[in-house]
Amino acid sequence: MNDTYPIISNWEYRVLCAPLKNDVETSRFRISDDLSVQLMGSPETRKELVYSRRARFDLNRNLDGTEWEKGRTRRNYLDVLMEQIPGKDNYGANLTDSFPDGTSMALLDDRSGPINTGYYSRFYQLDDPDAMGTSSHRRGFSDRYLFAAQTTHSKVSPVAFDYEVDHDDGSSSTYPTVSRWSYAFPLEVIYLTPLTKWNPYNISFVDKSDFVEGLNGKCGSEPLQNIKGQYFYQTPAAFFGDDSGETDAADTAQNGLCAIGADGEEHAVAASGHWLVFPEIGGDVGFVRQRYPIPPVHEAGSAAFKEVKSLQDVILPTDYDDVETGVEFFTDTRDMEYGFNLYLEGGGHDHLVFIKSNRIFKDWYDDENLQYLNGSDYMTTADSETANGHTHTINIWRWREDADSAWNYELDSCRFGLKSDEDVGWTNDTCADFHDAVRRDTGEDTKADPTKI
């Protein structure tokens, strides 16, 4: 119609990893106050979520990294990170964005020069105010997290038009214009470690075609003869406080594996790729988070989301989920309604133990006097989840100094199997595979800061 024709296009996406030239301090991250995430399943506080895979983080956007701020978004620390990531023209791109007649070029924030639009940016300045008298702009009109990068790639669908400029003498000029762009938003910040290159046993890393197939990696019977990308196990299990290969795996990794080193001997090894949270590192280092998801929420731009988050800011205090001083929901009341998780620790691997709310009410609460029962006279029994191919049944009790103190949990006795399984023998104070403590994850004390390693 009218000498025009449609361009058939489709949206394609990629997950791009790019190195950053500056260090990102872990102090720049804090748990997002997403109540829907906190209340999912067994409710958790923000401190308890720090080492959970369902956590989402806020990034301190102040350029100096000091105070946290909310409100209107201007160019900030997130822009410093995203402006290092190239678009479809890749590294080496050097593109500028201006009106088709060469006027009103997109400038850096300080107007010291043009923005290299071959890299992802969202804020720009104009050297002359536009028709509305504004010189500061953002690429996404209603999406504060939309970053854009210009490209010359011929397969990227263009926006093409004829730009006409009227002159004072009554004449006009036409500038045929073609513009191509790709778009991005941030997903996560991943910290790299030397573990991907550390191979103290000199285990042979080979191409897929040379990998010895058919071995399960079990210590003592079928250790891996070599390793490859999909079986990247070269970190000594002892690094995570265990020599037996019985490490606590996370993500998609297997645990309890052994591989043959250059000395011809088998060695207990753990996964050497990227972890969400590393298993507990030996030498009293503790747990270290390697990946910090920071994606924006799709609904964040809607009126309903803004209303709910505004109400949350008005109604809830900043310490709303403090287990001692916060709102009543996140104190002992939460446990009575939803139950909570404990971790059975020791022996080189952990088990998750869910304490049901009805067990708390039955074994740890006096409903006549409306008070919680305190001390070793009050025991409850619970099953663990499966880890390293087995489960446990445990008897535990808890105590605290006073009503304002946090609960301490003590392991009384333990056995292999679930409560419904045949009795295979109880052991006191510790499990047969050396679990010796139960811990409630408070997000404090037992965790390490990567900057201290």
Residue, then its C-alpha position, 0 to 999 in steps of 0.5 A: m500500500n502506498d509503495t510500502y511493504p511489511i518487513i517480517s521479523n522475529w524477536e531473538y534473544r541470547v544470554l551474554c556474559a561479558p567481563l567487567k573492568n571494575d570490581v563490584e563490591t559485594s556490599r553493593f548487593r542486598i536482598s530485594d524486599d519481594l514479599s511474594v518471594q519471601l512468603m513462598g512455601s516456607p516463609e523466610t526473612r531477607k537474611e535467610l534468603v541471602y544464600s537461597r537460589r530463589a533470592r533476587f538482589d538490589l544493586n546499590r546504584n550510587l556511583d560512590g557506593t555509599e547510601w542506598e536510594k529509591g525514587r527517580t532513576r538517573r544515570n548510575y552505577l548500573d549504567v557504568l556496568m552495562e556500558q561495558i557490554p557490546g551490542k551486535d557489532n561486538y567489541g571494537a564497535n564505534l558508533t554514534d547516534s544523531f539526527p539524520d542531518g547530523t545535528s543533536m548528537a547523543l552525548l555522554d552524561d557530562r557532554s564531553g563527547p558522543i556516546n559510543t552507541g555500539y555498547y548498551s546505554r540508556f541515558y544520553q544528553l542532547d547538545d541542543p534541547d528538543a522541541m519540548g525543551t528537554s536535553s536529558h533522555r532515556r532510551g526506554f520511555s516507560d521501561r527504566y531497565l531498557f538498554a539499547a545498542q546500535t548495530t550495523h548488522s544486516k540481519v537486524s530489522p531496521v527502522a527506516f524513514d525519510y527525514e525531512v528538514d525545512h529551511d528558513d528560505g522555504s526549501s527542504s532537504t530529505y535524508p533517507t535514514v536506516s537505524r538498527w538496534s538491539y536491546a538488553f536488560p541485566l540478569e546477574v553479576i557472577y564472580l569468577t574464581p581460580l577454581t576453574k583453573w586450579n587442578p592440583y591433582n593434574i587430572s587430565f582434561v580432554d576433548k569429548s572424543d577422548f573422554v572415557e565413557g561408562l564410568n560413574g565416578k564412584c570412589g573405590s570402584e569406578p573413578l573418572q579416568n579423565i574429565k571434560g566440560q560436562y564432567f568438570y571435577q578437579t577441585p579437591a573435595a578437601f577444599f570444602g572440608d571433606d576428603s571422602g568425596e562426600t561433598d554437598a553438591a549444588d546446582t546441577a553438580q554431582n557429589g561424592l566423585c573421584a578421579i584419577g590424577a597424574d600420580g595414577e591414584e584416585h582423588a576425591v573431587a568436587a565440581s569446578g564450574h560456577w556455583l550459585v553458592f559454594p559448599e561450605i569451604g574448609g578452614d572456617v571460611g564458610f559459604v560463599r555466594q558466587r552468583y547475584p541475580i539482579p533482573p528487573v521484575h516484568e510487572a514493576g512498570s504496572a500501576a498495580f505493582k507500583e500501588v502495592k510496593s508504595l503501600q509496602d513502603v508506607i505500612l511496613p518498617t524497614d526491619y519488618d522481617d527481623v525475627e526479634t523486633g519485626v512485625e509479628f508475622f516474622t517472629d515465632t508466629r510465622d513458625m507456628e503457621y508455616g513451619f521452618n527449615l533446619y540443616l543437619e550438618g557435618g560429615g562433609h554434606d548437609h541435609l535439609v530438615f523441614i519442621k512442620s508447623n503441627r509438630i511445633f504446636k504439638d511438641w514445643y508449645d503449651d497451648e493452655n498457658l500460651q507459651y513456648l516450651n524450652g529445653s531438652d525435656y521437649m523433643t520433636t522427631a523429623d525426617s531429612e531430605t535425601a542427600n548423598g543417596h540417603t536420609h535421616t530421622i533425627n530427634i532434636w530439642r531447642w532452647r533460648e535464654d529468654a523470650d527475646s533471644a533466638w532459638n538454639y537447636e540441639l541434635d539429640s539422636c540420629r539414625f539412617g532412614l525415614k520415620s516410616d523405615e525399619d529401625v536401623g539403630w539410633t546414635n546419640d549426639t551424632c549420626a553414623d556418617f558424622h552429622d553432629a549439629v542442626r542449624r537454622d539458616t539466619g543468613e549470618d555468622t556461618k557465611a563468608d564474604p568473598t572479599k575476605i578470602 
